[in-house]
Amino acid sequence: MIPVSERKLVEVCYSPGQYHLYKEKFEIAVIIDVLRATSAITTALHCGVASIIPVSTLDEAREYLGRGFIAAAERDGEVVEGFDFGNSPFAYMDPALRGKTIVLTTTNGTRAIQIASDMPTVVIGCLNNLEILCQYLIEQHKNTLIIASGWKDKVNLEDTICGGAIADALLETRKFRSDEDSTVAAKFIYRSAREHLWSFLRSSSHRRRLIKLNITRDVKYCLTLNTVPTIPILKNGALVKLEYQPKQLRANGVQV
Amino acid sequence: MIPVSERKLVEVCYSPGQYHLYKEKFEIAVIIDVLRATSAITTALHCGVASIIPVSTLDEAREYLGRGFIAAAERDGEVVEGFDFGNSPFAYMDPALRGKTIVLTTTNGTRAIQIASDMPTVVIGCLNNLEILCQYLIEQHKNTLIIASGWKDKVNLEDTICGGAIADALLETRKFRSDEDSTVAAKFIYRSAREHLWSFLRSSSHRRRLIKLNITRDVKYCLTLNTVPTIPILKNGALVKLEYQPKQLRANGVQV
């Protein structure tokens, strides 16, 4: 067993606004925006989209739109007028998008990607790619910071649960350690939630917002585990599919 | 039963650094720093200290010291050199302090009090005064923001648990509602923790820091519920004992 002092760090940061408090010491950033940006990005690359350029502002996205790019924009859960689509994962399954580059801006998720872009490695996580992502992170065995996109710099439940699930899987190997209470709390919330994820998230204000938008199908999709064995990774400012074959699937999987 | 739209808000903010994201709409701020500032303040006023002037910086505290005040200062868990004492609750039980005014600065707690001082009402909470504080807040029936002091702008477990306990008690009356995921998460962490508070907090980094300081007696004191039926309230920049007699103790108390 690796002595505690030699274990790598895994920590959960609850929002991009807190990134500066955490960013020292980490080599890999994992960006989480379960409802729905990172679930959509993972789905898109899995379904054959060549790359996704994340941008923070609508103005940047509009500039790309003017130059003939396919551009997607979501604010407060809705598609922004003038854009091709928003962050519904189903929109990204369209075979017409295979091989294309898409420019994307969302309320929380793309901002988190931008903020963490100074990290040596930035990958994308969601519940859909949870198991393969954990396997990859365990094999990499580097100091890993999980950045929940949250909701306008506040914590949200679904990203915290997803971050807690990743931290829990890494810590269980005894090759990682955690120093932060945010990580301990995320792990406990995940463990409280995992048996009944859907009903648990009924208490989430974010989900309540999304219910108003009548996108229950999207929410159910995003809350389903291990359906999309693809890891998006940031390369030269664009998210592309990581070429990765896990050495072996972990015996017990990720228990959720 | 009060319709949801007419219920008052109760929310938990995880650190002073997030106060600006929450502060609109609230009339009462409850400041929590279980280990140990708010436990010490509550204990002091209960034991007869006349008032406590919270200041944010060591320089401010030194200025008062130069003018003959009794001054206490804690940084990173330790008494600062040149000051009379730090934030150990036991130091404030000294009969020699009865009727005195004490100036206090701590790493996290006094900063949280300063930041929230624009709120119409600021009261102090901890596990020691949990039940009487909840009773008071329920009787007031105003929009209530619980501000956890956290640890250097990050979340900490013990303040989140205490905040979750207060939110849970208020929400159970069905006279309050919550819109924020931070509140839902705090409530769940509290419910995971309440049966075994002491062992739960073993996982807390903050408690690990305090163990290094060899203050187990203080930690045990601060984690004991409902031992100090006193509510400190901010009046003209000083914390004094609120004159308050609960109409009746709630039938079921605060379950922890």
Interface residues (C-beta under 8 A of the other chain):
Chain A: Y14 G17 Q18 L21 Y22 W151 K152 D153 K154 V155 N156 L157 T160 D179 E180 D181 S182 V184 A185 F188 I189 R191 S192 A193 S203 S204 S205 H206
Chain B: Y14 G17 Q18 L21 Y22 W151 K152 D153 K154 V155 N156 L157 T160 D179 E180 D181 S182 V184 A185 F188 I189 R191 S192 A193 S203 S204 S205 H206
